[in-house]
Amino acid sequence: MSDTHLFSPWVPLPGVFGSHETGEPFERCIECDCFLLEPGTEYIVEKAFRCYRDFSISDTVFEYAMCMECAEEMTNSLSRESLGRLENYFSQNVNLRERLSWATQDRPSDPGQWLSSCAIKGTSVEDLSEYQIVGHCTGDQLVLSIFPYLIGGEALDEVGVLLSNKTLDILDDFGGRHFGLPPEFSDLPRTRFMPVL
């Protein structure tokens, strides 16, 4: 994953991958607090949204940035069972060839096609009541490869079924440490933090 920038175009970081609170790019890793905006520093941004179509509004449920070193460390801590199931699920359900072809177009400047529909189900973002986006960034740039991607609630539910109790416990701990409430007191389903593969 960390080598994708070698063949993928970069574009200025779109506002949707910035902090909801400040409107600016994330500056610090949620785990180790390292500075993320140095040129060449790779990191992941994950954001979750809940939409209220009747009112034409959406809420940012959670958001964070994590340096690639911490993301890889977290992924490596998950159970082999979960990782195997997730890799199989994504390989069977995501059209990687199509996504990589978007990235190799003549320096595309708008990553909107990556985020216009669920990468798993194909459902338009306009028809989703909840979804998450994940982007691979370097400094103040977004890397276009298989990232960024959007995953809707239906696919997130399917992913959740694939996770072992060990993996769920690790994700629960992550959510509790960084977003406050333990899972039994939160309205956020336990499976809503996406393991980054």
N, C-alpha and C positions, 0 to 999 in steps of 0.2 A: 504494500500500500504506500509506503513512504517514497517509492520510486516513481509514482505516477506523474509527478511534476516534470519528469525528464522528457516526456513526450506530449504533455498536455498543455494547452494554452492557459494563460492566466488572464483574468479580467479584474478590474477594480472591484473590491468587495461591495456587493449590493447591500443596500440598507437593511433588507430583511435578515441578513446575517449579523447585523449589529445588535447592540444591547437595546432592549425595549425601553429601559429606564433612561438611558442617556442619548440614544440615537447614534452613538459612536461605536466603532469596532471594539470588541472585547480586548482588554489590555492584559489580563492576567489569567493564568491557568487556574481552574477551580480547585485542583488538587494540590499542586506544588507552589502556586503563586508566582511562577516564572513569568517574565515579561514576554508577550506574544508578538509584538509588532516590530521586532528586529527583522531586517531582511533575512530571508532564509529560514526563519523559525516556522515550523509546520505545526498545525493544530487543527482540531475538529471543533465545529460549532454545532450544537444540537438545540433546537427550539421546538416546543410543542404549542399548538394552537387549538382552541375550542371556539367554534363558530356558532353564532345565533342568527340563523338566516332570517327569521321573522323580523329582526331588528337591524339587519345588515351590519352587524358588528362582530368582532372576534376578540378573544382574550389570549394573551400569551400566558400559558399555564406554567411553563418553566423554560429556562434558557441557561446555557452555560457554554464555556469554551474550555477545552482541555488540550494541553500540549500532546504531541504525538507520542512522546515517551510515556506519559501517564496513561494515554489511551491504550497503548500496546500492553502496558503492565496490567491494566484492568482486564483487557481481553484475555490475556494469558492466565489470569486468576479464575476465569470462568471454567466450568466443568467441560471436560472433553466431549461429554455426551451432548451438551448444549451446543458447543461450537460445531460439532459434526452435523447436527440437525439443522442449525442455522445456515451453514455453508451449502448444504444440500437444498434447503428451501429457496435460498436466493439464486442458486445456480439454475434451478428449475423454473423460477418465476420471473426473473429479471432478464430483459433482453440486453445483455452486455454489449453485443455487437452494435446494436442501434445506438446505445449511449456513447460508446467510444467513437462511433462515426460522427456524432454531434461534436465531440471534442476535437476531432481532427479536421473539421471544416476550416475554411480560411479565416482564422482568428475570430470566431464568433464573439460578439461583444455583449450579448444579452443571454444570460443563463436561464431565461424564462421557460424554455421548453423542458428543462430538467424538472421544473417545479410546477408545471401546469396540470399534472395528473399523478396519481399514485403509481409508483414504479412497479408495484406488484399487481394491482388489480386494474390499472388503467382508468380508474374513476377520476373525472375532472375535479380539480380542487374546488370548483364552485359548487359541487354536489356533496362535499365532505363536511360533516359536522365536527370532526376532529382530525388532526393530522400532525405529523412531525416532519421537520426538514433537518437534514444533516449536510454540512458542507466541509470540505477539506480546504484549509486556508494556509497561506504562507505569507507572513508579514501582513500587509494590508491588501493582499490579493486573494481571490478565489480561484482554486484550481479546478479546471473543467476536465473531468475524466468520466468514471462511473459516478463520481460525485459532481454536483450535489444531487441529492435525491429527496423525494417526498414520499411518505408512507401514510396511508389513511388508516382510520380506526379499525376497519375490517381486517386488514392485513396485520395490524398491530396485535389484534386478538389472536390471529393464527400464529404469529411469532411467539406470543406468550405461552401458548400450549406446548411449544417446543423446549421451553426452558426447564432445567432441572431445579429441584429445591435448593441445591447449593448456589446455582446461578441467581435464583430469585432472592436468596438471602443476601448475596453480594450487592445486587441492585437495590434492595431495600436499605441496606446499610449506606450506600452511596446517597440515596434520596434523603434518608434521615439526617445524615451529616451535613448536607448542603442545602436542603430545602425545608428543614424544620421538623415537621410532624412525622411520627412513625406511621407505617402503612395502615395500621388498624384504625387510625384517627384521620386519615386523609381520604378525600374523595377521588384521588388519583389512583387508577388501577396499578397494582404492583408491577405490572409488566411494561410500564410506559417509558422506561429508560432503555434506549436502544443500544445493545452491545455493538460496537463498531468493529467490523471484521477487516 
